[in-house]
Amino acid sequence: MYQILQDHDGDLLLIIEPQTTDPDGPILIYDGGDTALLFRDWDSNVRLNNISEEARPVLKDAEEIFVVEMKKDRIIRDYMVPIRIVHDVKVLIA
């Protein structure tokens, strides 16, 4: 489960469930469609399915996204992640 939010300045926020490790060189891989891949490190990736149609153009035009890992109302960790646009993210996931 995840949420993508945008503040009044246009900055993006991705809220995800906490992962077991700290990220190491994270990157969000996206192609403009309904799926993205948050690569956290070589052993930890988060697949984002069913991205809303409203979020797609905003996400595709953004250079980075602020990721917050939350458990209930507690922030476990947060970090800035660059966004890289690819031709087809599902090829990388399969």
C-alpha positions as CSV (number, residue, x, y, z in Angstrom):
1,M,0.0,0.0,0.0
2,Y,1.2,3.5,-0.8
3,Q,0.1,7.1,-1.3
4,I,1.5,9.7,-3.7
5,L,0.8,13.3,-2.6
6,Q,1.7,16.7,-4.0
7,D,2.0,19.8,-1.8
8,H,1.0,23.3,-2.8
9,D,4.6,24.0,-4.2
10,G,4.3,21.0,-6.5
11,D,6.7,18.7,-4.5
12,L,5.9,15.0,-4.5
13,L,5.7,12.8,-1.5
14,L,5.5,9.0,-1.6
15,I,4.3,7.2,1.6
16,I,5.1,3.5,1.9
17,E,5.1,0.9,4.5
18,P,8.5,0.5,6.4
19,Q,11.0,-1.8,4.8
20,T,13.5,-3.9,6.8
21,T,16.7,-2.1,5.6
22,D,17.9,1.4,5.0
23,P,18.0,2.4,1.4
24,D,21.3,2.5,-0.5
25,G,21.2,4.5,-3.7
26,P,17.5,4.6,-4.1
27,I,15.9,5.5,-7.4
28,L,12.3,5.6,-8.6
29,I,12.0,4.1,-12.1
30,Y,8.9,5.1,-14.1
31,D,7.6,5.1,-17.6
32,G,4.5,7.3,-17.4
33,G,2.1,4.3,-17.0
34,D,0.3,2.7,-14.1
35,T,3.4,1.0,-12.6
36,A,6.6,2.3,-11.0
37,L,9.5,0.6,-9.2
38,L,11.2,2.1,-6.2
39,F,14.6,0.5,-6.2
40,R,15.9,0.9,-2.6
41,D,18.9,-1.3,-2.8
42,W,19.9,-4.6,-4.5
43,D,17.8,-6.6,-2.1
44,S,14.8,-4.3,-1.6
45,N,12.4,-3.0,-4.2
46,V,8.9,-1.7,-3.9
47,R,6.5,-2.1,-6.8
48,L,3.9,0.7,-7.1
49,N,0.8,-0.7,-9.0
50,N,-2.3,1.1,-10.2
51,I,-0.9,4.7,-10.1
52,S,-3.8,7.0,-10.6
53,E,-4.3,8.8,-13.9
54,E,-4.1,12.1,-12.1
55,A,-0.7,11.3,-10.6
56,R,0.9,10.0,-13.8
57,P,1.8,13.2,-15.6
58,V,3.0,14.9,-12.4
59,L,5.2,11.9,-11.5
60,K,6.6,11.7,-15.1
61,D,7.5,15.4,-15.1
62,A,9.1,15.4,-11.6
63,E,12.9,15.0,-11.1
64,E,12.6,13.7,-7.5
65,I,10.2,12.5,-4.9
66,F,10.4,12.5,-1.1
67,V,9.8,9.0,0.3
68,V,8.5,8.5,3.8
69,E,8.3,5.0,5.3
70,M,5.6,5.0,8.0
71,K,4.1,2.6,10.5
72,K,0.8,3.8,11.6
73,D,1.5,7.5,12.5
74,R,5.2,7.0,13.1
75,I,7.9,7.9,10.5
76,I,10.4,5.1,10.4
77,R,12.7,6.8,7.8
78,D,12.5,9.4,5.1
79,Y,14.8,10.2,2.1
80,M,14.8,12.0,-1.3
81,V,14.8,9.8,-4.4
82,P,15.6,10.8,-8.0
83,I,13.1,9.8,-10.6
84,R,14.4,8.2,-13.8
85,I,12.1,7.8,-16.8
86,V,12.5,4.6,-18.8
87,H,10.7,3.2,-21.9
88,D,9.0,0.3,-20.1
89,V,9.3,-0.3,-16.4
90,K,7.4,-3.6,-16.5
91,V,10.3,-5.1,-18.5
92,L,12.6,-4.4,-15.6
93,I,10.1,-6.0,-13.1
94,A,9.4,-9.2,-15.0
